[in-house]
């Protein structure tokens, strides 16, 4: 057996080595793709959670501004029981509120600097007597 008889064994060894290297490369590529998909999913979930937190904070800010507008209107009604002019886009805390007084219903609508809107409404009963009118809130609604 001469040098020619060893060539098929050497060629077989090279093919096996290339096949093994190709298999390892395929496994590595699949693992990298899987890891990339997991990371992308994680980033998507975090992005959505951040947006939910921003929406919650913006909504809470809008409700707080609307409540401030309602409190301002109730204070004005205590000083002047016949007051019904309301407020139109009165600045407050980086946003503004609009108050409408319609009989026994007082509605305050707030708009934040970031565009969040909230509405607070109160049904009031007016009392008489004294220099300051007595007001009683019988119903309180948020975003009616």
N, C-alpha and C positions, 0 to 999 in steps of 0.2 A: 504494500500500500504506500503510495507515494504522496506527494504534496497535494495532488488533486483530490484524494479521498477526504481530506480534512476541510475542503472548501464548503461542502454542503453543511457540515456541522457549524462552521463559523457563520455562514449565512443564516442558518436557523437561529443561532444565538442572537444575531443582530436583529432579526425580525421579532423575536420574543422580547428583547429589550425595548425596542421601539413600541411594541404593543403595550407593554407594561407602563412605559413612560406616558403613552397616550391615555391609558386608563387613569393614571394618577392625575394627569392634567384635566381630564374630564371631571373627575371627582372634585378637584380643587375649584374648577369653574362653577360647578353646581353649588358647592358650599358658599362661594363668594356671592353668587346670585341669591341664594337663600338668605344670607346675612344682609345683603343690600335690601331685600324685600322687607325683612324684619325691621331694619333701621328706618326705612321709609314709612312703614306703618306706624312705628313709634312716634316719628316726627309729625305725622298727620294727626294722630290722637292728641299730641301736645299742642299743636296749632289750634285744634278745635276747642280744647280745654281753655286755652288762653282767650279765645274769642268768647266763650261762655262766661268767663270771669269778667271780661270787659262789658259784655251785655248786662250782666247782673249789676255791676257797679254803676253803669250808666242809668239803668232803670231805677236803682235805689236813689241815685242823685236826683233824678227827675221827680220821684215821689217826694223826696225831702223838699225840693223847691216848691212843688205844688202845695204841700202842707204849710210851708212858710207863707205862701200867698193866701191860703185859707185862714191862717192865724192872723195875718195882717188885716184881712177883711173883717174877721170877727172882732178884732180890737177896734176897728173903725166903727163897726155897728154898735159896740158898747158905748163909744163916745157920742155917736150920732145915730140914734135908733132909726131914723128915716133915710139913712144913706143907702143909695142903690146905684151909684155911678160905676162902681167896680174899678178895676185897673186894667190897663191895656199894655201888655209887654213890659211890665215893670221889672227893671234889672234886679237880679238877686243871685249871689253866689256863682257867678260865671254863666248864668242862664237868665231866664226871665219867666214871669208868670202873668197870666191874664185871669182876672177874676170877674165873674158875672154873678150879680145878685138878682134873682128872679123870685120875688115874693119870699117864701120861706126856704128857698133852695139857694145855696151858695156853692158855686162851682169854680174851682181853681185849676187851670190847665198850665202845666209847666213845659218849657222847652230848654234843654241843656245846650251848652256850647257844641256838643258833639251830635246833636240832633235827636236825642232821646226825648220822648214825650210821655207825660203822665197826667192823669186827671184825678182830682180828689173832690168829692162832693159831700156836702153836709145838709141835712134837713134841720132847720133850727126853729125853736119856739121862742118868741120874744116876750120877755116879762116887762113889767112897768114898775116905776117907783125909783126914787133916788136920782142922783146925778148921773149914775152909770147904769145903762140898761142891762138887765139880766138876760143872758142868752143860754139856751139849753140845746145841745146837739142831740137830736133824737135818732138820727141815722147817719152813718159815716160810710161812704163808699170810696174804694180806690179803683180807678179805671173802670167806671160804670159803663 
